[in-house]
Structures are given as C-alpha cells and as structure tokens.
Amino acid sequence: MQSVIQKIEAKYKKTQVVDVRSGDTVKVHQKIREGNKERIQVFQGLVIRTDRKGSHTSKITVRRIASGVGVEKSFLLHSPLVTKVEVTKRSQVRRNYLTYMRERTGKSARLTGVDFDRDKVNVIEEVVVELPKVETEAAEAPPVDETPVAEVETLETVTEETSPTSESEAV
C-alpha cells in the first residue's frame, strides 16, 4: 500500500524517462523563460553524476567545456522545464560520480565508447489511458428540437415587430 507522500510524488512523476547513466553524453532540452518569451535551450555534455534514480527527484549532473571553462549543470529529470533528454553516446565507466573528469582535458578526457541501440534508449512511448465508461440515464443525448427553420424565422420577425424599441415607435 502506498503512503500519502508516495501518491503525491507519483502524481508529479513523468510517465517515461530516458535511462541515463554516468558516462553518457547527452543533449538536454530545457525551457528558458525570458520575459514573455519562451524558448528551448540545448545543453550537451557528459553525465558525471546520477542521483536518486527511482525517485521523482532524480537528478543528473552534466559537464561540458564552454570557451575553455568547465561548466556543470544539474537537471531534475521529472521537471516540467526539462522537455527532452537524448543520449548520443554511451561510455564504459566503473563509477557513479566521475569527479576525476574535472582535472582531465584533451585526449586524457576520452572515455571508451560502448555500442548501444540509440533508437531504443531514446524512444519514449506514449501511454494511453482509457477511462471507464459510465452508463447512466443522464448520459443520454437530449432530444433534438425538430422545429422547421421557416417557423423559427417567423417567430423572430414577430418578436422584432412587437418590441417597444422598434423604429416605428421611436419616431
């Protein structure tokens, strides 16, 4: 049986999340709001840390070199601001937290690549939920008014002639 906290957390979890591991090179698509405008920014780099994989607070830390300076960003995978995570390369690593990559540059920063099925890892299947049909007497469609169109027009013209704000009485 789930506790109340687990039920609330499950409500905010995304249905499908890409399996991201340490050592993967990923592209993270993130929504950025600037005033009234909203755009998608892509951050590509090496995943150096994964935290709390099964939780709704699961987080990855991505590192890249920008203008000769190392930049690290942490992303909550279930955040509504993270629109897409795409794995571009998978590498063989033996640790969860790759702190040693901070001191390495150039050829020493290379990781051994591993073959993987990119399409299978990055595909997020949409889950379709069907709601049960409720059969009640009130659910039936109301009867359709089958009044001919000609009668409706004559009724409208009669009401216009008898209204006190017509042009003939105003003059």
C-alpha atoms as an extended CHARMM CRD file, in Angstrom:
* protein
*
       171  EXT
         1         1  MET       CA              0.0000000000        0.0000000000        0.0000000000  PROA      1               0.0000000000
         2         2  GLN       CA              1.2950000000        3.4460000000       -0.9220000000  PROA      2               0.0000000000
         3         3  SER       CA              1.6250000000        6.1790000000        1.6320000000  PROA      3               0.0000000000
         4         4  VAL       CA              0.1140000000        9.5950000000        1.0660000000  PROA      4               0.0000000000
         5         5  ILE       CA              3.5260000000       11.0590000000        0.2190000000  PROA      5               0.0000000000
         6         6  GLN       CA              4.1820000000        8.3790000000       -2.4040000000  PROA      6               0.0000000000
         7         7  LYS       CA              0.7940000000        9.0550000000       -4.0360000000  PROA      7               0.0000000000
         8         8  ILE       CA              1.5460000000       12.7810000000       -4.2610000000  PROA      8               0.0000000000
         9         9  GLU       CA              5.0390000000       12.1070000000       -5.6500000000  PROA      9               0.0000000000
        10        10  ALA       CA              3.6230000000        9.7200000000       -8.2630000000  PROA      10              0.0000000000
        11        11  LYS       CA              1.3100000000       12.4810000000       -9.4940000000  PROA      11              0.0000000000
        12        12  TYR       CA              4.2840000000       14.7030000000      -10.3820000000  PROA      12              0.0000000000
        13        13  LYS       CA              6.4330000000       11.9900000000      -11.9880000000  PROA      13              0.0000000000
        14        14  LYS       CA              6.7470000000       11.8150000000      -15.7570000000  PROA      14              0.0000000000
        15        15  THR       CA              5.3980000000        8.5850000000      -17.2000000000  PROA      15              0.0000000000
        16        16  GLN       CA              8.5430000000        7.7320000000      -19.1800000000  PROA      16              0.0000000000
        17        17  VAL       CA             12.0900000000        8.9490000000      -18.5660000000  PROA      17              0.0000000000
        18        18  VAL       CA             15.1360000000        8.0560000000      -20.6670000000  PROA      18              0.0000000000
        19        19  ASP       CA             17.5850000000        5.6920000000      -18.9400000000  PROA      19              0.0000000000
        20        20  VAL       CA             20.5900000000        7.9540000000      -18.3180000000  PROA      20              0.0000000000
        21        21  ARG       CA             23.7780000000        6.6500000000      -16.7140000000  PROA      21              0.0000000000
        22        22  SER       CA             27.0790000000        8.1420000000      -15.6580000000  PROA      22              0.0000000000
        23        23  GLY       CA             29.4440000000        8.3390000000      -18.6110000000  PROA      23              0.0000000000
        24        24  ASP       CA             26.7160000000        9.0730000000      -21.1570000000  PROA      24              0.0000000000
        25        25  THR       CA             26.9760000000       12.0460000000      -23.4740000000  PROA      25              0.0000000000
        26        26  VAL       CA             23.5360000000       13.6480000000      -23.5510000000  PROA      26              0.0000000000
        27        27  LYS       CA             21.6270000000       16.5530000000      -25.0500000000  PROA      27              0.0000000000
        28        28  VAL       CA             19.2690000000       18.0940000000      -22.5060000000  PROA      28              0.0000000000
        29        29  HSD       CA             16.4890000000       20.2730000000      -23.9520000000  PROA      29              0.0000000000
        30        30  GLN       CA             15.3850000000       22.8070000000      -21.3440000000  PROA      30              0.0000000000
        31        31  LYS       CA             12.7100000000       25.5230000000      -21.4290000000  PROA      31              0.0000000000
        32        32  ILE       CA             14.0940000000       29.0000000000      -20.7760000000  PROA      32              0.0000000000
        33        33  ARG       CA             11.7540000000       31.9090000000      -19.9950000000  PROA      33              0.0000000000
        34        34  GLU       CA             12.9290000000       35.4070000000      -20.8260000000  PROA      34              0.0000000000
        35        35  GLY       CA             10.2220000000       37.9190000000      -20.0330000000  PROA      35              0.0000000000
        36        36  ASN       CA              7.1540000000       36.9300000000      -22.0230000000  PROA      36              0.0000000000
        37        37  LYS       CA              9.0800000000       34.7330000000      -24.4610000000  PROA      37              0.0000000000
        38        38  GLU       CA              9.8390000000       31.0620000000      -24.0180000000  PROA      38              0.0000000000
        39        39  ARG       CA             12.4790000000       29.0830000000      -25.9010000000  PROA      39              0.0000000000
        40        40  ILE       CA             14.2140000000       25.7110000000      -25.7980000000  PROA      40              0.0000000000
        41        41  GLN       CA             17.9360000000       25.6490000000      -24.9760000000  PROA      41              0.0000000000
        42        42  VAL       CA             20.0640000000       22.5440000000      -25.6110000000  PROA      42              0.0000000000
        43        43  PHE       CA             22.9000000000       21.7100000000      -23.2020000000  PROA      43              0.0000000000
        44        44  GLN       CA             25.1710000000       18.9170000000      -24.4600000000  PROA      44              0.0000000000
        45        45  GLY       CA             27.7690000000       17.3050000000      -22.2620000000  PROA      45              0.0000000000
        46        46  LEU       CA             28.9750000000       14.3280000000      -20.2310000000  PROA      46              0.0000000000
        47        47  VAL       CA             26.8570000000       12.9640000000      -17.3700000000  PROA      47              0.0000000000
        48        48  ILE       CA             29.2260000000       12.8840000000      -14.3980000000  PROA      48              0.0000000000
        49        49  ARG       CA             26.6340000000       12.0250000000      -11.7390000000  PROA      49              0.0000000000
        50        50  THR       CA             23.2010000000       10.4350000000      -11.3530000000  PROA      50              0.0000000000
        51        51  ASP       CA             21.2250000000       10.7580000000       -8.1260000000  PROA      51              0.0000000000
        52        52  ARG       CA             18.0880000000        9.0310000000       -6.7980000000  PROA      52              0.0000000000
        53        53  LYS       CA             17.1670000000        7.1550000000       -9.9910000000  PROA      53              0.0000000000
        54        54  GLY       CA             13.7850000000        5.7640000000       -8.8890000000  PROA      54              0.0000000000
        55        55  SER       CA             12.5480000000        8.9130000000       -7.1740000000  PROA      55              0.0000000000
        56        56  HSD       CA             10.6450000000       11.8620000000       -8.5980000000  PROA      56              0.0000000000
        57        57  THR       CA             13.6260000000       13.9690000000       -7.5130000000  PROA      57              0.0000000000
        58        58  SER       CA             16.0480000000       12.0330000000       -9.7270000000  PROA      58              0.0000000000
        59        59  LYS       CA             18.8180000000       14.3230000000      -10.9100000000  PROA      59              0.0000000000
        60        60  ILE       CA             21.7140000000       14.2370000000      -13.3630000000  PROA      60              0.0000000000
        61        61  THR       CA             24.7730000000       16.4800000000      -13.4170000000  PROA      61              0.0000000000
        62        62  VAL       CA             26.0740000000       17.2900000000      -16.9030000000  PROA      62              0.0000000000
        63        63  ARG       CA             29.5370000000       18.7650000000      -17.5840000000  PROA      63              0.0000000000
        64        64  ARG       CA             30.8180000000       20.4340000000      -20.7260000000  PROA      64              0.0000000000
        65        65  ILE       CA             33.6810000000       22.6950000000      -21.7170000000  PROA      65              0.0000000000
        66        66  ALA       CA             32.4990000000       26.1240000000      -22.8940000000  PROA      66              0.0000000000
        67        67  SER       CA             35.1430000000       28.6430000000      -24.0380000000  PROA      67              0.0000000000
        68        68  GLY       CA             37.8580000000       26.7050000000      -22.2250000000  PROA      68              0.0000000000
        69        69  VAL       CA             35.9700000000       26.7180000000      -18.9190000000  PROA      69              0.0000000000
        70        70  GLY       CA             34.2390000000       23.6800000000      -17.4280000000  PROA      70              0.0000000000
        71        71  VAL       CA             30.5200000000       24.2300000000      -16.8780000000  PROA      71              0.0000000000
        72        72  GLU       CA             28.3620000000       21.8600000000      -14.8290000000  PROA      72              0.0000000000
        73        73  LYS       CA             24.5820000000       21.9450000000      -14.6790000000  PROA      73              0.0000000000
        74        74  SER       CA             22.2100000000       19.7950000000      -12.6670000000  PROA      74              0.0000000000
        75        75  PHE       CA             18.8420000000       18.8250000000      -14.1490000000  PROA      75              0.0000000000
        76        76  LEU       CA             15.8270000000       17.3100000000      -12.4140000000  PROA      76              0.0000000000
        77        77  LEU       CA             14.6070000000       14.6450000000      -14.8440000000  PROA      77              0.0000000000
        78        78  HSD       CA             10.9390000000       14.9400000000      -13.8250000000  PROA      78              0.0000000000
        79        79  SER       CA             10.8990000000       18.7360000000      -14.0060000000  PROA      79              0.0000000000
        80        80  PRO       CA              8.3870000000       20.2590000000      -16.4440000000  PROA      80              0.0000000000
        81        81  LEU       CA             11.1750000000       22.5700000000      -17.6560000000  PROA      81              0.0000000000
        82        82  VAL       CA             13.2120000000       19.6240000000      -18.9760000000  PROA      82              0.0000000000
        83        83  THR       CA             11.4150000000       18.7440000000      -22.1920000000  PROA      83              0.0000000000
        84        84  LYS       CA             13.7190000000       16.0870000000      -23.6050000000  PROA      84              0.0000000000
        85        85  VAL       CA             16.8790000000       14.1550000000      -22.7180000000  PROA      85              0.0000000000
        86        86  GLU       CA             18.6340000000       12.4530000000      -25.6330000000  PROA      86              0.0000000000
        87        87  VAL       CA             21.5520000000       10.0270000000      -25.1770000000  PROA      87              0.0000000000
        88        88  THR       CA             24.0640000000       10.4930000000      -28.0120000000  PROA      88              0.0000000000
        89        89  LYS       CA             26.9730000000        8.3440000000      -26.7460000000  PROA      89              0.0000000000
        90        90  ARG       CA             27.3350000000        5.7160000000      -24.0400000000  PROA      90              0.0000000000
        91        91  SER       CA             30.7320000000        5.0710000000      -22.4280000000  PROA      91              0.0000000000
        92        92  GLN       CA             32.1060000000        2.3980000000      -20.1490000000  PROA      92              0.0000000000
        93        93  VAL       CA             32.7180000000        3.7110000000      -16.6270000000  PROA      93              0.0000000000
        94        94  ARG       CA             33.1330000000        1.9680000000      -13.2890000000  PROA      94              0.0000000000
        95        95  ARG       CA             31.9360000000        4.7470000000      -11.0050000000  PROA      95              0.0000000000
        96        96  ASN       CA             28.7340000000        6.6820000000      -10.4190000000  PROA      96              0.0000000000
        97        97  TYR       CA             30.3920000000       10.0280000000       -9.7170000000  PROA      97              0.0000000000
        98        98  LEU       CA             33.1070000000       10.9300000000      -12.2190000000  PROA      98              0.0000000000
        99        99  THR       CA             34.9460000000       13.6450000000      -10.2820000000  PROA      99              0.0000000000
       100       100  TYR       CA             38.2380000000       12.7390000000      -11.9210000000  PROA      100             0.0000000000
       101       101  MET       CA             36.9710000000       14.1100000000      -15.2550000000  PROA      101             0.0000000000
       102       102  ARG       CA             37.2740000000       17.6670000000      -13.8740000000  PROA      102             0.0000000000
       103       103  GLU       CA             41.0820000000       17.5790000000      -13.9760000000  PROA      103             0.0000000000
       104       104  ARG       CA             41.3310000000       15.9630000000      -17.4000000000  PROA      104             0.0000000000
       105       105  THR       CA             41.4840000000       17.7210000000      -20.7530000000  PROA      105             0.0000000000
       106       106  GLY       CA             42.2240000000       16.6460000000      -24.2950000000  PROA      106             0.0000000000
       107       107  LYS       CA             42.9890000000       13.0020000000      -25.0080000000  PROA      107             0.0000000000
       108       108  SER       CA             43.0930000000       12.0370000000      -21.3460000000  PROA      108             0.0000000000
       109       109  ALA       CA             39.4380000000       13.0500000000      -21.0260000000  PROA      109             0.0000000000
       110       110  ARG       CA             38.3210000000       10.4340000000      -23.5640000000  PROA      110             0.0000000000
       111       111  LEU       CA             36.1340000000        7.5540000000      -22.4170000000  PROA      111             0.0000000000
       112       112  THR       CA             35.8340000000        4.1420000000      -24.0930000000  PROA      112             0.0000000000
       113       113  GLY       CA             32.6130000000        4.0290000000      -26.0960000000  PROA      113             0.0000000000
       114       114  VAL       CA             30.1290000000        1.1710000000      -25.8450000000  PROA      114             0.0000000000
       115       115  ASP       CA             27.7480000000        0.0780000000      -28.5870000000  PROA      115             0.0000000000
       116       116  PHE       CA             24.0980000000        0.6600000000      -27.7090000000  PROA      116             0.0000000000
       117       117  ASP       CA             20.7860000000        0.9190000000      -29.5310000000  PROA      117             0.0000000000
       118       118  ARG       CA             20.2610000000        4.6810000000      -29.6960000000  PROA      118             0.0000000000
       119       119  ASP       CA             16.7070000000        4.4270000000      -31.0320000000  PROA      119             0.0000000000
       120       120  LYS       CA             15.6230000000        2.0350000000      -28.2920000000  PROA      120             0.0000000000
       121       121  VAL       CA             17.1310000000        4.1300000000      -25.4730000000  PROA      121             0.0000000000
       122       122  ASN       CA             15.7560000000        7.4770000000      -26.6740000000  PROA      122             0.0000000000
       123       123  VAL       CA             12.2250000000        6.3750000000      -27.6330000000  PROA      123             0.0000000000
       124       124  ILE       CA              9.6280000000        7.4270000000      -25.1290000000  PROA      124             0.0000000000
       125       125  GLU       CA              6.3990000000        5.5260000000      -25.6460000000  PROA      125             0.0000000000
       126       126  GLU       CA              3.1890000000        7.4120000000      -25.0470000000  PROA      126             0.0000000000
       127       127  VAL       CA              0.9210000000        5.7350000000      -22.5730000000  PROA      127             0.0000000000
       128       128  VAL       CA             -2.7590000000        5.9970000000      -23.4520000000  PROA      128             0.0000000000
       129       129  VAL       CA             -5.1060000000        5.7520000000      -20.5050000000  PROA      129             0.0000000000
       130       130  GLU       CA             -8.6990000000        4.8000000000      -21.2240000000  PROA      130             0.0000000000
       131       131  LEU       CA            -11.2750000000        5.9780000000      -18.7500000000  PROA      131             0.0000000000
       132       132  PRO       CA            -14.1230000000        3.6050000000      -17.8970000000  PROA      132             0.0000000000
       133       133  LYS       CA            -17.4580000000        4.4320000000      -19.4950000000  PROA      133             0.0000000000
       134       134  VAL       CA            -20.1670000000        5.4880000000      -17.0850000000  PROA      134             0.0000000000
       135       135  GLU       CA            -23.6280000000        4.3190000000      -18.1060000000  PROA      135             0.0000000000
       136       136  THR       CA            -26.3680000000        6.4240000000      -16.5720000000  PROA      136             0.0000000000
       137       137  GLU       CA            -29.7250000000        7.7080000000      -17.7250000000  PROA      137             0.0000000000
       138       138  ALA       CA            -28.4910000000       11.3090000000      -17.6880000000  PROA      138             0.0000000000
       139       139  ALA       CA            -25.6420000000       10.4080000000      -20.0400000000  PROA      139             0.0000000000
       140       140  GLU       CA            -28.0630000000       10.0040000000      -22.9690000000  PROA      140             0.0000000000
       141       141  ALA       CA            -28.1940000000       12.7860000000      -25.5340000000  PROA      141             0.0000000000
       142       142  PRO       CA            -31.0240000000       15.2990000000      -25.0270000000  PROA      142             0.0000000000
       143       143  PRO       CA            -33.8220000000       15.1990000000      -27.5980000000  PROA      143             0.0000000000
       144       144  VAL       CA            -33.1960000000       17.3250000000      -30.6750000000  PROA      144             0.0000000000
       145       145  ASP       CA            -35.6290000000       20.1740000000      -31.3810000000  PROA      145             0.0000000000
       146       146  GLU       CA            -37.0130000000       19.4430000000      -34.8190000000  PROA      146             0.0000000000
       147       147  THR       CA            -38.6910000000       22.8060000000      -35.4150000000  PROA      147             0.0000000000
       148       148  PRO       CA            -38.5880000000       23.7640000000      -39.1100000000  PROA      148             0.0000000000
       149       149  VAL       CA            -36.3200000000       26.6750000000      -39.9920000000  PROA      149             0.0000000000
       150       150  ALA       CA            -39.1970000000       28.6710000000      -41.5680000000  PROA      150             0.0000000000
       151       151  GLU       CA            -41.1520000000       28.7170000000      -38.2840000000  PROA      151             0.0000000000
       152       152  VAL       CA            -38.1130000000       29.9720000000      -36.3600000000  PROA      152             0.0000000000
       153       153  GLU       CA            -37.6690000000       32.8700000000      -38.7700000000  PROA      153             0.0000000000
       154       154  THR       CA            -41.3060000000       33.9080000000      -38.4890000000  PROA      154             0.0000000000
       155       155  LEU       CA            -41.1540000000       33.8600000000      -34.7060000000  PROA      155             0.0000000000
       156       156  GLU       CA            -38.1100000000       36.1360000000      -34.7430000000  PROA      156             0.0000000000
       157       157  THR       CA            -39.7910000000       38.6270000000      -37.0880000000  PROA      157             0.0000000000
       158       158  VAL       CA            -42.8900000000       38.7280000000      -34.8940000000  PROA      158             0.0000000000
       159       159  THR       CA            -40.8570000000       39.4820000000      -31.7820000000  PROA      159             0.0000000000
       160       160  GLU       CA            -38.9950000000       42.2560000000      -33.5890000000  PROA      160             0.0000000000
       161       161  GLU       CA            -42.2210000000       43.9540000000      -34.6840000000  PROA      161             0.0000000000
       162       162  THR       CA            -43.7230000000       43.9220000000      -31.1960000000  PROA      162             0.0000000000
       163       163  SER       CA            -40.6640000000       45.1220000000      -29.3540000000  PROA      163             0.0000000000
       164       164  PRO       CA            -41.0040000000       48.6490000000      -27.9180000000  PROA      164             0.0000000000
       165       165  THR       CA            -37.6240000000       49.7500000000      -29.2990000000  PROA      165             0.0000000000
       166       166  SER       CA            -38.5490000000       49.2470000000      -32.9360000000  PROA      166             0.0000000000
       167       167  GLU       CA            -38.0490000000       52.1200000000      -35.3500000000  PROA      167             0.0000000000
       168       168  SER       CA            -41.7570000000       52.7780000000      -35.9180000000  PROA      168             0.0000000000
       169       169  GLU       CA            -42.4360000000       53.5830000000      -32.2340000000  PROA      169             0.0000000000
       170       170  ALA       CA            -39.2430000000       55.5940000000      -31.7830000000  PROA      170             0.0000000000
       171       171  VAL       CA            -40.2630000000       58.1350000000      -34.4540000000  PROA      171             0.0000000000
